[in-house]
Amino acid sequence: MNQRKELGQEGENMAARFLTDKGFEIVARNHREGRTEIDIIAQKEKLLVFVEVKARSSALHGYPEEAVSTAKAARIVAAAEQYISKTNWQGLIRFDIVSILVHKQQLQEILHLEDAFY
């Protein structure tokens, strides 16, 4: 596995633990709708959260959350709409970003941006 993919997977694991610690239940990870992947789908009571995880080893070239483009956000929203339709979800929804800085496999910073896009 290449270093970038490893960092992404490590970041997703950290984000899942972080969300679980905040009282969320992880409903799905790496959920695919067509060619779009939703990193984490989490639920807390009547709220379903679609989470994009961005992990970087440095903020030298920008913070991880800055890597979520408008086009990427639109694809995630479209995939979430398909998921909601398939599962007949009736509660509230939200789109979050979990931004993670990791250095030498040690968490340096984790930032949970709620209602990051829509």
Biopython code that builds the backbone (N, CA, C, O; Angstrom):
import numpy as np
from Bio.PDB.StructureBuilder import StructureBuilder

atoms = [
    (1, "MET", "N", (0.859, -1.180, 0.000)),
    (1, "MET", "CA", (0.000, 0.000, 0.000)),
    (1, "MET", "C", (0.899, 1.235, 0.000)),
    (1, "MET", "O", (1.904, 1.284, 0.709)),
    (2, "ASN", "N", (0.522, 2.240, -0.809)),
    (2, "ASN", "CA", (1.363, 3.428, -0.848)),
    (2, "ASN", "C", (1.126, 4.318, 0.371)),
    (2, "ASN", "O", (0.125, 4.189, 1.076)),
    (3, "GLN", "N", (2.080, 5.225, 0.597)),
    (3, "GLN", "CA", (2.059, 6.052, 1.805)),
    (3, "GLN", "C", (0.810, 6.927, 1.882)),
    (3, "GLN", "O", (0.230, 7.087, 2.956)),
    (4, "ARG", "N", (0.401, 7.485, 0.769)),
    (4, "ARG", "CA", (-0.767, 8.369, 0.745)),
    (4, "ARG", "C", (-2.039, 7.615, 1.110)),
    (4, "ARG", "O", (-2.859, 8.096, 1.891)),
    (5, "LYS", "N", (-2.191, 6.419, 0.529)),
    (5, "LYS", "CA", (-3.372, 5.603, 0.813)),
    (5, "LYS", "C", (-3.364, 5.156, 2.279)),
    (5, "LYS", "O", (-4.405, 5.127, 2.936)),
    (6, "GLU", "N", (-2.175, 4.810, 2.778)),
    (6, "GLU", "CA", (-2.026, 4.413, 4.177)),
    (6, "GLU", "C", (-2.435, 5.545, 5.111)),
    (6, "GLU", "O", (-3.140, 5.319, 6.095)),
    (7, "LEU", "N", (-1.993, 6.761, 4.805)),
    (7, "LEU", "CA", (-2.335, 7.926, 5.612)),
    (7, "LEU", "C", (-3.840, 8.163, 5.579)),
    (7, "LEU", "O", (-4.443, 8.486, 6.602)),
    (8, "GLY", "N", (-4.447, 8.003, 4.405)),
    (8, "GLY", "CA", (-5.895, 8.172, 4.281)),
    (8, "GLY", "C", (-6.654, 7.172, 5.127)),
    (8, "GLY", "O", (-7.620, 7.528, 5.802)),
    (9, "GLN", "N", (-6.220, 5.919, 5.093)),
    (9, "GLN", "CA", (-6.880, 4.875, 5.880)),
    (9, "GLN", "C", (-6.683, 5.123, 7.382)),
    (9, "GLN", "O", (-7.611, 4.960, 8.175)),
    (10, "GLU", "N", (-5.479, 5.513, 7.752)),
    (10, "GLU", "CA", (-5.183, 5.823, 9.152)),
    (10, "GLU", "C", (-6.052, 7.004, 9.614)),
    (10, "GLU", "O", (-6.592, 6.994, 10.721)),
    (11, "GLY", "N", (-6.177, 8.013, 8.756)),
    (11, "GLY", "CA", (-7.014, 9.169, 9.071)),
    (11, "GLY", "C", (-8.470, 8.788, 9.252)),
    (11, "GLY", "O", (-9.134, 9.276, 10.167)),
    (12, "GLU", "N", (-8.970, 7.919, 8.386)),
    (12, "GLU", "CA", (-10.360, 7.471, 8.504)),
    (12, "GLU", "C", (-10.577, 6.697, 9.807)),
    (12, "GLU", "O", (-11.618, 6.841, 10.448)),
    (13, "ASN", "N", (-9.606, 5.885, 10.195)),
    (13, "ASN", "CA", (-9.713, 5.153, 11.470)),
    (13, "ASN", "C", (-9.757, 6.135, 12.645)),
    (13, "ASN", "O", (-10.556, 5.973, 13.567)),
    (14, "MET", "N", (-8.897, 7.145, 12.603)),
    (14, "MET", "CA", (-8.867, 8.154, 13.668)),
    (14, "MET", "C", (-10.188, 8.930, 13.712)),
    (14, "MET", "O", (-10.721, 9.198, 14.789)),
    (15, "ALA", "N", (-10.706, 9.284, 12.543)),
    (15, "ALA", "CA", (-11.967, 10.025, 12.466)),
    (15, "ALA", "C", (-13.122, 9.192, 13.015)),
    (15, "ALA", "O", (-13.978, 9.712, 13.731)),
    (16, "ALA", "N", (-13.148, 7.905, 12.683)),
    (16, "ALA", "CA", (-14.211, 7.024, 13.176)),
    (16, "ALA", "C", (-14.170, 6.932, 14.701)),
    (16, "ALA", "O", (-15.210, 7.000, 15.356)),
    (17, "ARG", "N", (-12.974, 6.780, 15.265)),
    (17, "ARG", "CA", (-12.840, 6.734, 16.727)),
    (17, "ARG", "C", (-13.268, 8.065, 17.351)),
    (17, "ARG", "O", (-13.956, 8.084, 18.372)),
    (18, "PHE", "N", (-12.863, 9.157, 16.742)),
    (18, "PHE", "CA", (-13.208, 10.495, 17.217)),
    (18, "PHE", "C", (-14.727, 10.679, 17.250)),
    (18, "PHE", "O", (-15.277, 11.166, 18.238)),
    (19, "LEU", "N", (-15.397, 10.289, 16.170)),
    (19, "LEU", "CA", (-16.857, 10.427, 16.098)),
    (19, "LEU", "C", (-17.556, 9.510, 17.103)),
    (19, "LEU", "O", (-18.534, 9.905, 17.738)),
    (20, "THR", "N", (-17.051, 8.296, 17.239)),
    (20, "THR", "CA", (-17.614, 7.357, 18.215)),
    (20, "THR", "C", (-17.492, 7.932, 19.625)),
    (20, "THR", "O", (-18.421, 7.837, 20.426)),
    (21, "ASP", "N", (-16.339, 8.527, 19.916)),
    (21, "ASP", "CA", (-16.132, 9.155, 21.233)),
    (21, "ASP", "C", (-17.094, 10.318, 21.459)),
    (21, "ASP", "O", (-17.414, 10.648, 22.601)),
    (22, "LYS", "N", (-17.558, 10.944, 20.366)),
    (22, "LYS", "CA", (-18.519, 12.050, 20.472)),
    (22, "LYS", "C", (-19.964, 11.554, 20.513)),
    (22, "LYS", "O", (-20.899, 12.354, 20.497)),
    (23, "GLY", "N", (-20.143, 10.223, 20.567)),
    (23, "GLY", "CA", (-21.481, 9.660, 20.699)),
    (23, "GLY", "C", (-22.151, 9.252, 19.401)),
    (23, "GLY", "O", (-23.339, 8.927, 19.396)),
    (24, "PHE", "N", (-21.416, 9.263, 18.309)),
    (24, "PHE", "CA", (-21.978, 8.838, 17.026)),
    (24, "PHE", "C", (-21.817, 7.332, 16.853)),
    (24, "PHE", "O", (-20.858, 6.732, 17.339)),
    (25, "GLU", "N", (-22.766, 6.743, 16.160)),
    (25, "GLU", "CA", (-22.664, 5.345, 15.744)),
    (25, "GLU", "C", (-22.214, 5.373, 14.284)),
    (25, "GLU", "O", (-22.793, 6.087, 13.466)),
    (26, "ILE", "N", (-21.199, 4.607, 13.966)),
    (26, "ILE", "CA", (-20.734, 4.534, 12.584)),
    (26, "ILE", "C", (-21.667, 3.580, 11.831)),
    (26, "ILE", "O", (-21.731, 2.390, 12.140)),
    (27, "VAL", "N", (-22.375, 4.104, 10.861)),
    (27, "VAL", "CA", (-23.340, 3.317, 10.086)),
    (27, "VAL", "C", (-22.646, 2.638, 8.906)),
    (27, "VAL", "O", (-22.943, 1.489, 8.578)),
    (28, "ALA", "N", (-21.717, 3.362, 8.270)),
    (28, "ALA", "CA", (-21.010, 2.807, 7.112)),
    (28, "ALA", "C", (-19.677, 3.522, 6.943)),
    (28, "ALA", "O", (-19.514, 4.683, 7.316)),
    (29, "ARG", "N", (-18.733, 2.789, 6.368)),
    (29, "ARG", "CA", (-17.435, 3.372, 6.010)),
    (29, "ARG", "C", (-17.163, 3.043, 4.564)),
    (29, "ARG", "O", (-17.484, 1.951, 4.096)),
    (30, "ASN", "N", (-16.573, 3.982, 3.854)),
    (30, "ASN", "CA", (-16.224, 3.821, 2.446)),
    (30, "ASN", "C", (-17.418, 3.367, 1.613)),
    (30, "ASN", "O", (-17.310, 2.459, 0.788)),
    (31, "HIS", "N", (-18.549, 4.010, 1.842)),
    (31, "HIS", "CA", (-19.786, 3.677, 1.130)),
    (31, "HIS", "C", (-19.728, 4.250, -0.285)),
    (31, "HIS", "O", (-19.437, 5.430, -0.479)),
    (32, "ARG", "N", (-20.005, 3.402, -1.256)),
    (32, "ARG", "CA", (-19.968, 3.822, -2.665)),
    (32, "ARG", "C", (-21.369, 3.978, -3.236)),
    (32, "ARG", "O", (-22.249, 3.136, -3.055)),
    (33, "GLU", "N", (-21.531, 5.091, -3.930)),
    (33, "GLU", "CA", (-22.712, 5.324, -4.772)),
    (33, "GLU", "C", (-22.148, 5.725, -6.120)),
    (33, "GLU", "O", (-21.652, 6.838, -6.291)),
    (34, "GLY", "N", (-22.227, 4.813, -7.075)),
    (34, "GLY", "CA", (-21.607, 5.077, -8.374)),
    (34, "GLY", "C", (-20.102, 5.171, -8.196)),
    (34, "GLY", "O", (-19.479, 4.275, -7.626)),
    (35, "ARG", "N", (-19.518, 6.261, -8.687)),
    (35, "ARG", "CA", (-18.066, 6.432, -8.580)),
    (35, "ARG", "C", (-17.660, 7.299, -7.384)),
    (35, "ARG", "O", (-16.484, 7.619, -7.212)),
    (36, "THR", "N", (-18.635, 7.670, -6.570)),
    (36, "THR", "CA", (-18.349, 8.522, -5.422)),
    (36, "THR", "C", (-18.323, 7.696, -4.147)),
    (36, "THR", "O", (-19.178, 6.842, -3.914)),
    (37, "GLU", "N", (-17.317, 7.975, -3.332)),
    (37, "GLU", "CA", (-17.198, 7.291, -2.049)),
    (37, "GLU", "C", (-17.455, 8.280, -0.913)),
    (37, "GLU", "O", (-16.902, 9.380, -0.888)),
    (38, "ILE", "N", (-18.294, 7.870, 0.011)),
    (38, "ILE", "CA", (-18.514, 8.639, 1.231)),
    (38, "ILE", "C", (-17.680, 7.951, 2.298)),
    (38, "ILE", "O", (-17.887, 6.776, 2.600)),
    (39, "ASP", "N", (-16.728, 8.698, 2.872)),
    (39, "ASP", "CA", (-15.777, 8.090, 3.808)),
    (39, "ASP", "C", (-16.473, 7.475, 5.016)),
    (39, "ASP", "O", (-16.249, 6.310, 5.346)),
    (40, "ILE", "N", (-17.320, 8.267, 5.674)),
    (40, "ILE", "CA", (-18.014, 7.771, 6.875)),
    (40, "ILE", "C", (-19.447, 8.281, 6.871)),
    (40, "ILE", "O", (-19.706, 9.448, 6.575)),
    (41, "ILE", "N", (-20.370, 7.390, 7.203)),
    (41, "ILE", "CA", (-21.754, 7.786, 7.473)),
    (41, "ILE", "C", (-21.976, 7.459, 8.945)),
    (41, "ILE", "O", (-21.820, 6.316, 9.374)),
    (42, "ALA", "N", (-22.341, 8.481, 9.705)),
    (42, "ALA", "CA", (-22.507, 8.317, 11.151)),
    (42, "ALA", "C", (-23.885, 8.815, 11.570)),
    (42, "ALA", "O", (-24.472, 9.684, 10.925)),
    (43, "GLN", "N", (-24.384, 8.253, 12.655)),
    (43, "GLN", "CA", (-25.715, 8.627, 13.145)),
    (43, "GLN", "C", (-25.665, 8.927, 14.632)),
    (43, "GLN", "O", (-24.978, 8.257, 15.403)),
    (44, "LYS", "N", (-26.403, 9.944, 15.006)),
    (44, "LYS", "CA", (-26.590, 10.281, 16.414)),
    (44, "LYS", "C", (-28.047, 10.688, 16.541)),
    (44, "LYS", "O", (-28.459, 11.747, 16.067)),
    (45, "GLU", "N", (-28.816, 9.826, 17.191)),
    (45, "GLU", "CA", (-30.255, 10.014, 17.329)),
    (45, "GLU", "C", (-30.892, 10.182, 15.953)),
    (45, "GLU", "O", (-30.778, 9.287, 15.116)),
    (46, "LYS", "N", (-31.565, 11.318, 15.696)),
    (46, "LYS", "CA", (-32.275, 11.524, 14.414)),
    (46, "LYS", "C", (-31.437, 12.293, 13.400)),
    (46, "LYS", "O", (-31.977, 12.876, 12.459)),
    (47, "LEU", "N", (-30.106, 12.296, 13.591)),
    (47, "LEU", "CA", (-29.199, 13.016, 12.703)),
    (47, "LEU", "C", (-28.281, 12.034, 11.998)),
    (47, "LEU", "O", (-27.603, 11.230, 12.639)),
    (48, "LEU", "N", (-28.265, 12.106, 10.671)),
    (48, "LEU", "CA", (-27.369, 11.292, 9.856)),
    (48, "LEU", "C", (-26.322, 12.236, 9.275)),
    (48, "LEU", "O", (-26.653, 13.242, 8.647)),
    (49, "VAL", "N", (-25.053, 11.895, 9.496)),
    (49, "VAL", "CA", (-23.967, 12.768, 9.074)),
    (49, "VAL", "C", (-23.101, 12.058, 8.037)),
    (49, "VAL", "O", (-22.642, 10.935, 8.248)),
    (50, "PHE", "N", (-22.890, 12.740, 6.915)),
    (50, "PHE", "CA", (-22.024, 12.257, 5.852)),
    (50, "PHE", "C", (-20.693, 12.977, 6.027)),
    (50, "PHE", "O", (-20.629, 14.204, 5.967)),
    (51, "VAL", "N", (-19.624, 12.197, 6.247)),
    (51, "VAL", "CA", (-18.348, 12.777, 6.638)),
    (51, "VAL", "C", (-17.278, 12.530, 5.585)),
    (51, "VAL", "O", (-17.041, 11.396, 5.169)),
    (52, "GLU", "N", (-16.644, 13.603, 5.167)),
    (52, "GLU", "CA", (-15.464, 13.525, 4.310)),
    (52, "GLU", "C", (-14.255, 13.688, 5.219)),
    (52, "GLU", "O", (-14.149, 14.664, 5.961)),
    (53, "VAL", "N", (-13.346, 12.724, 5.154)),
    (53, "VAL", "CA", (-12.150, 12.752, 5.990)),
    (53, "VAL", "C", (-10.965, 13.161, 5.123)),
    (53, "VAL", "O", (-10.751, 12.612, 4.042)),
    (54, "LYS", "N", (-10.206, 14.125, 5.610)),
    (54, "LYS", "CA", (-8.989, 14.546, 4.923)),
    (54, "LYS", "C", (-7.850, 14.503, 5.919)),
    (54, "LYS", "O", (-7.901, 15.155, 6.962)),
    (55, "ALA", "N", (-6.824, 13.736, 5.597)),
    (55, "ALA", "CA", (-5.655, 13.610, 6.464)),
    (55, "ALA", "C", (-4.412, 14.021, 5.689)),
    (55, "ALA", "O", (-4.254, 13.687, 4.515)),
    (56, "ARG", "N", (-3.546, 14.743, 6.357)),
    (56, "ARG", "CA", (-2.292, 15.177, 5.768)),
    (56, "ARG", "C", (-1.179, 15.001, 6.801)),
    (56, "ARG", "O", (-1.424, 14.991, 8.007)),
    (57, "SER", "N", (0.025, 14.866, 6.308)),
    (57, "SER", "CA", (1.176, 14.748, 7.203)),
    (57, "SER", "C", (1.760, 16.119, 7.521)),
    (57, "SER", "O", (2.632, 16.241, 8.382)),
    (58, "SER", "N", (1.280, 17.152, 6.826)),
    (58, "SER", "CA", (1.785, 18.503, 7.046)),
    (58, "SER", "C", (0.787, 19.504, 6.491)),
    (58, "SER", "O", (0.027, 19.193, 5.573)),
    (59, "ALA", "N", (0.792, 20.713, 7.054)),
    (59, "ALA", "CA", (-0.059, 21.793, 6.534)),
    (59, "ALA", "C", (0.753, 22.707, 5.621)),
    (59, "ALA", "O", (0.311, 23.805, 5.282)),
    (60, "LEU", "N", (1.923, 22.257, 5.229)),
    (60, "LEU", "CA", (2.823, 23.046, 4.394)),
    (60, "LEU", "C", (2.153, 23.533, 3.108)),
    (60, "LEU", "O", (2.382, 24.662, 2.673)),
    (61, "HIS", "N", (1.341, 22.694, 2.513)),
    (61, "HIS", "CA", (0.663, 23.047, 1.269)),
    (61, "HIS", "C", (-0.824, 23.297, 1.483)),
    (61, "HIS", "O", (-1.620, 23.136, 0.557)),
    (62, "GLY", "N", (-1.201, 23.685, 2.685)),
    (62, "GLY", "CA", (-2.604, 23.947, 3.001)),
    (62, "GLY", "C", (-3.130, 22.942, 3.996)),
    (62, "GLY", "O", (-2.581, 21.852, 4.163)),
    (63, "TYR", "N", (-4.201, 23.329, 4.650)),
    (63, "TYR", "CA", (-4.819, 22.452, 5.634)),
    (63, "TYR", "C", (-5.661, 21.388, 4.934)),
    (63, "TYR", "O", (-6.175, 21.620, 3.840)),
    (64, "PRO", "N", (-5.801, 20.228, 5.560)),
    (64, "PRO", "CA", (-6.512, 19.121, 4.913)),
    (64, "PRO", "C", (-7.908, 19.505, 4.418)),
    (64, "PRO", "O", (-8.285, 19.139, 3.305)),
    (65, "GLU", "N", (-8.678, 20.236, 5.227)),
    (65, "GLU", "CA", (-10.057, 20.568, 4.845)),
    (65, "GLU", "C", (-10.129, 21.418, 3.578)),
    (65, "GLU", "O", (-11.156, 21.431, 2.899)),
    (66, "GLU", "N", (-9.055, 22.121, 3.259)),
    (66, "GLU", "CA", (-9.025, 22.947, 2.051)),
    (66, "GLU", "C", (-9.025, 22.104, 0.775)),
    (66, "GLU", "O", (-9.261, 22.625, -0.315)),
    (67, "ALA", "N", (-8.763, 20.815, 0.910)),
    (67, "ALA", "CA", (-8.724, 19.912, -0.247)),
    (67, "ALA", "C", (-10.109, 19.452, -0.688)),
    (67, "ALA", "O", (-10.228, 18.752, -1.693)),
    (68, "VAL", "N", (-11.152, 19.827, 0.038)),
    (68, "VAL", "CA", (-12.512, 19.451, -0.364)),
    (68, "VAL", "C", (-13.049, 20.552, -1.289)),
    (68, "VAL", "O", (-13.476, 21.616, -0.841)),
    (69, "SER", "N", (-13.012, 20.260, -2.574)),
    (69, "SER", "CA", (-13.447, 21.233, -3.574)),
    (69, "SER", "C", (-14.971, 21.310, -3.635)),
    (69, "SER", "O", (-15.673, 20.453, -3.098)),
    (70, "THR", "N", (-15.457, 22.333, -4.289)),
    (70, "THR", "CA", (-16.898, 22.476, -4.508)),
    (70, "THR", "C", (-17.435, 21.290, -5.304)),
    (70, "THR", "O", (-18.523, 20.785, -5.025)),
    (71, "ALA", "N", (-16.665, 20.855, -6.293)),
    (71, "ALA", "CA", (-17.083, 19.706, -7.112)),
    (71, "ALA", "C", (-17.151, 18.430, -6.275)),
    (71, "ALA", "O", (-18.086, 17.643, -6.417)),
    (72, "LYS", "N", (-16.163, 18.223, -5.404)),
    (72, "LYS", "CA", (-16.153, 17.035, -4.528)),
    (72, "LYS", "C", (-17.357, 17.073, -3.591)),
    (72, "LYS", "O", (-18.031, 16.061, -3.396)),
    (73, "ALA", "N", (-17.626, 18.243, -3.013)),
    (73, "ALA", "CA", (-18.780, 18.392, -2.107)),
    (73, "ALA", "C", (-20.074, 18.072, -2.852)),
    (73, "ALA", "O", (-20.949, 17.401, -2.304)),
    (74, "ALA", "N", (-20.206, 18.538, -4.082)),
    (74, "ALA", "CA", (-21.418, 18.279, -4.876)),
    (74, "ALA", "C", (-21.585, 16.785, -5.146)),
    (74, "ALA", "O", (-22.703, 16.272, -5.109)),
    (75, "ARG", "N", (-20.484, 16.083, -5.416)),
    (75, "ARG", "CA", (-20.561, 14.626, -5.642)),
    (75, "ARG", "C", (-21.001, 13.902, -4.366)),
    (75, "ARG", "O", (-21.791, 12.959, -4.419)),
    (76, "ILE", "N", (-20.480, 14.353, -3.221)),
    (76, "ILE", "CA", (-20.857, 13.730, -1.949)),
    (76, "ILE", "C", (-22.339, 13.965, -1.663)),
    (76, "ILE", "O", (-23.037, 13.052, -1.221)),
    (77, "VAL", "N", (-22.815, 15.166, -1.907)),
    (77, "VAL", "CA", (-24.235, 15.479, -1.698)),
    (77, "VAL", "C", (-25.102, 14.595, -2.596)),
    (77, "VAL", "O", (-26.108, 14.050, -2.142)),
    (78, "ALA", "N", (-24.721, 14.452, -3.859)),
    (78, "ALA", "CA", (-25.493, 13.610, -4.791)),
    (78, "ALA", "C", (-25.498, 12.149, -4.322)),
    (78, "ALA", "O", (-26.535, 11.487, -4.365)),
    (79, "ALA", "N", (-24.350, 11.651, -3.880)),
    (79, "ALA", "CA", (-24.270, 10.268, -3.386)),
    (79, "ALA", "C", (-25.111, 10.113, -2.123)),
    (79, "ALA", "O", (-25.779, 9.096, -1.941)),
    (80, "ALA", "N", (-25.081, 11.116, -1.255)),
    (80, "ALA", "CA", (-25.879, 11.072, -0.019)),
    (80, "ALA", "C", (-27.368, 11.037, -0.351)),
    (80, "ALA", "O", (-28.132, 10.322, 0.297)),
    (81, "GLU", "N", (-27.781, 11.802, -1.350)),
    (81, "GLU", "CA", (-29.195, 11.796, -1.755)),
    (81, "GLU", "C", (-29.620, 10.407, -2.216)),
    (81, "GLU", "O", (-30.732, 9.971, -1.922)),
    (82, "GLN", "N", (-28.747, 9.715, -2.931)),
    (82, "GLN", "CA", (-29.045, 8.344, -3.360)),
    (82, "GLN", "C", (-29.160, 7.424, -2.147)),
    (82, "GLN", "O", (-30.070, 6.599, -2.066)),
    (83, "TYR", "N", (-28.232, 7.573, -1.210)),
    (83, "TYR", "CA", (-28.246, 6.754, 0.006)),
    (83, "TYR", "C", (-29.537, 6.988, 0.791)),
    (83, "TYR", "O", (-30.176, 6.038, 1.241)),
    (84, "ILE", "N", (-29.908, 8.237, 0.948)),
    (84, "ILE", "CA", (-31.125, 8.599, 1.688)),
    (84, "ILE", "C", (-32.350, 7.986, 1.021)),
    (84, "ILE", "O", (-33.241, 7.465, 1.693)),
    (85, "SER", "N", (-32.386, 8.052, -0.299)),
    (85, "SER", "CA", (-33.505, 7.483, -1.041)),
    (85, "SER", "C", (-33.572, 5.960, -0.866)),
    (85, "SER", "O", (-34.649, 5.409, -0.640)),
    (86, "LYS", "N", (-32.428, 5.286, -0.971)),
    (86, "LYS", "CA", (-32.379, 3.826, -0.833)),
    (86, "LYS", "C", (-32.780, 3.359, 0.560)),
    (86, "LYS", "O", (-33.447, 2.336, 0.714)),
    (87, "THR", "N", (-32.365, 4.121, 1.580)),
    (87, "THR", "CA", (-32.604, 3.695, 2.965)),
    (87, "THR", "C", (-33.876, 4.292, 3.551)),
    (87, "THR", "O", (-34.275, 3.947, 4.663)),
    (88, "ASN", "N", (-34.513, 5.191, 2.798)),
    (88, "ASN", "CA", (-35.733, 5.868, 3.245)),
    (88, "ASN", "C", (-35.517, 6.618, 4.569)),
    (88, "ASN", "O", (-36.379, 6.606, 5.448)),
    (89, "TRP", "N", (-34.357, 7.267, 4.693)),
    (89, "TRP", "CA", (-34.026, 8.032, 5.900)),
    (89, "TRP", "C", (-35.020, 9.179, 6.055)),
    (89, "TRP", "O", (-35.297, 9.896, 5.093)),
    (90, "GLN", "N", (-35.552, 9.353, 7.253)),
    (90, "GLN", "CA", (-36.563, 10.378, 7.515)),
    (90, "GLN", "C", (-36.079, 11.496, 8.439)),
    (90, "GLN", "O", (-36.789, 12.479, 8.647)),
    (91, "GLY", "N", (-34.878, 11.349, 8.990)),
    (91, "GLY", "CA", (-34.381, 12.335, 9.953)),
    (91, "GLY", "C", (-33.608, 13.463, 9.293)),
    (91, "GLY", "O", (-33.665, 13.662, 8.079)),
    (92, "LEU", "N", (-32.896, 14.184, 10.114)),
    (92, "LEU", "CA", (-32.058, 15.292, 9.654)),
    (92, "LEU", "C", (-30.773, 14.758, 9.050)),
    (92, "LEU", "O", (-30.355, 13.639, 9.347)),
    (93, "ILE", "N", (-30.139, 15.573, 8.192)),
    (93, "ILE", "CA", (-28.842, 15.208, 7.626)),
    (93, "ILE", "C", (-27.888, 16.391, 7.766)),
    (93, "ILE", "O", (-28.298, 17.542, 7.917)),
    (94, "ARG", "N", (-26.598, 16.058, 7.709)),
    (94, "ARG", "CA", (-25.579, 17.092, 7.773)),
    (94, "ARG", "C", (-24.345, 16.585, 7.038)),
    (94, "ARG", "O", (-24.112, 15.380, 6.952)),
    (95, "PHE", "N", (-23.562, 17.513, 6.514)),
    (95, "PHE", "CA", (-22.325, 17.177, 5.808)),
    (95, "PHE", "C", (-21.159, 17.792, 6.569)),
    (95, "PHE", "O", (-21.066, 19.012, 6.701)),
    (96, "ASP", "N", (-20.269, 16.939, 7.068)),
    (96, "ASP", "CA", (-19.140, 17.378, 7.875)),
    (96, "ASP", "C", (-17.821, 17.015, 7.208)),
    (96, "ASP", "O", (-17.760, 16.153, 6.330)),
    (97, "ILE", "N", (-16.776, 17.692, 7.645)),
    (97, "ILE", "CA", (-15.410, 17.330, 7.273)),
    (97, "ILE", "C", (-14.654, 17.082, 8.581)),
    (97, "ILE", "O", (-14.764, 17.856, 9.531)),
    (98, "VAL", "N", (-13.895, 16.002, 8.610)),
    (98, "VAL", "CA", (-12.966, 15.779, 9.713)),
    (98, "VAL", "C", (-11.571, 15.930, 9.107)),
    (98, "VAL", "O", (-11.158, 15.154, 8.245)),
    (99, "SER", "N", (-10.870, 16.938, 9.578)),
    (99, "SER", "CA", (-9.540, 17.295, 9.096)),
    (99, "SER", "C", (-8.507, 16.808, 10.107)),
    (99, "SER", "O", (-8.619, 17.073, 11.304)),
    (100, "ILE", "N", (-7.505, 16.096, 9.610)),
    (100, "ILE", "CA", (-6.536, 15.464, 10.504)),
    (100, "ILE", "C", (-5.113, 15.747, 10.032)),
    (100, "ILE", "O", (-4.787, 15.587, 8.856)),
    (101, "LEU", "N", (-4.281, 16.167, 10.968)),
    (101, "LEU", "CA", (-2.847, 16.284, 10.726)),
    (101, "LEU", "C", (-2.149, 15.204, 11.526)),
    (101, "LEU", "O", (-2.305, 15.117, 12.744)),
    (102, "VAL", "N", (-1.371, 14.376, 10.824)),
    (102, "VAL", "CA", (-0.665, 13.252, 11.439)),
    (102, "VAL", "C", (0.815, 13.389, 11.099)),
    (102, "VAL", "O", (1.173, 13.653, 9.951)),
    (103, "HIS", "N", (1.664, 13.209, 12.093)),
    (103, "HIS", "CA", (3.099, 13.233, 11.841)),
    (103, "HIS", "C", (3.708, 11.976, 12.448)),
    (103, "HIS", "O", (3.582, 11.727, 13.647)),
    (104, "LYS", "N", (4.366, 11.195, 11.609)),
    (104, "LYS", "CA", (4.988, 9.932, 12.049)),
    (104, "LYS", "C", (3.996, 9.063, 12.811)),
    (104, "LYS", "O", (4.290, 8.558, 13.894)),
    (105, "GLN", "N", (2.830, 8.903, 12.228)),
    (105, "GLN", "CA", (1.743, 8.070, 12.747)),
    (105, "GLN", "C", (1.201, 8.546, 14.096)),
    (105, "GLN", "O", (0.522, 7.789, 14.790)),
    (106, "GLN", "N", (1.488, 9.775, 14.466)),
    (106, "GLN", "CA", (0.962, 10.355, 15.701)),
    (106, "GLN", "C", (0.013, 11.494, 15.352)),
    (106, "GLN", "O", (0.351, 12.373, 14.560)),
    (107, "LEU", "N", (-1.162, 11.473, 15.940)),
    (107, "LEU", "CA", (-2.144, 12.520, 15.714)),
    (107, "LEU", "C", (-1.612, 13.847, 16.244)),
    (107, "LEU", "O", (-1.239, 13.952, 17.412)),
    (108, "GLN", "N", (-1.580, 14.847, 15.387)),
    (108, "GLN", "CA", (-1.150, 16.182, 15.784)),
    (108, "GLN", "C", (-2.354, 17.092, 16.028)),
    (108, "GLN", "O", (-2.376, 17.886, 16.969)),
    (109, "GLU", "N", (-3.357, 16.953, 15.149)),
    (109, "GLU", "CA", (-4.540, 17.819, 15.253)),
    (109, "GLU", "C", (-5.722, 17.148, 14.558)),
    (109, "GLU", "O", (-5.578, 16.543, 13.495)),
    (110, "ILE", "N", (-6.871, 17.267, 15.173)),
    (110, "ILE", "CA", (-8.104, 16.790, 14.552)),
    (110, "ILE", "C", (-9.135, 17.905, 14.691)),
    (110, "ILE", "O", (-9.353, 18.443, 15.776)),
    (111, "LEU", "N", (-9.755, 18.232, 13.581)),
    (111, "LEU", "CA", (-10.718, 19.323, 13.541)),
    (111, "LEU", "C", (-12.007, 18.796, 12.919)),
    (111, "LEU", "O", (-11.996, 18.253, 11.814)),
    (112, "HIS", "N", (-13.108, 18.959, 13.631)),
    (112, "HIS", "CA", (-14.413, 18.511, 13.152)),
    (112, "HIS", "C", (-15.197, 19.734, 12.690)),
    (112, "HIS", "O", (-15.637, 20.546, 13.504)),
    (113, "LEU", "N", (-15.364, 19.855, 11.393)),
    (113, "LEU", "CA", (-16.101, 20.975, 10.813)),
    (113, "LEU", "C", (-17.519, 20.518, 10.517)),
    (113, "LEU", "O", (-17.760, 19.799, 9.547)),
    (114, "GLU", "N", (-18.451, 20.938, 11.354)),
    (114, "GLU", "CA", (-19.846, 20.561, 11.182)),
    (114, "GLU", "C", (-20.494, 21.473, 10.148)),
    (114, "GLU", "O", (-20.131, 22.642, 10.018)),
    (115, "ASP", "N", (-21.468, 20.919, 9.407)),
    (115, "ASP", "CA", (-22.143, 21.690, 8.359)),
    (115, "ASP", "C", (-21.138, 22.355, 7.431)),
    (115, "ASP", "O", (-21.251, 23.541, 7.124)),
    (116, "ALA", "N", (-20.159, 21.584, 6.989)),
    (116, "ALA", "CA", (-19.057, 22.106, 6.190)),
    (116, "ALA", "C", (-19.489, 22.494, 4.771)),
    (116, "ALA", "O", (-18.902, 23.390, 4.164)),
    (117, "PHE", "N", (-20.499, 21.828, 4.256)),
    (117, "PHE", "CA", (-20.993, 22.153, 2.911)),
    (117, "PHE", "C", (-22.386, 21.615, 2.718)),
    (117, "PHE", "O", (-22.842, 20.753, 3.469)),
    (118, "TYR", "N", (-23.068, 22.130, 1.701)),
    (118, "TYR", "CA", (-24.358, 21.640, 1.240)),
    (118, "TYR", "C", (-24.968, 22.632, 0.305)),
    (118, "TYR", "O", (-26.068, 22.408, -0.201)),
]
sb = StructureBuilder()
sb.init_structure("model")
sb.init_model(0)
sb.init_chain("A")
sb.init_seg("    ")
for serial, (resi, resn, name, xyz) in enumerate(atoms, 1):
    if name == "N":
        sb.init_residue(resn, " ", resi, " ")
    sb.init_atom(name, np.array(xyz, "f"), 0.0, 1.0, " ", f" {name:<3s}", serial, name[0])
structure = sb.get_structure()
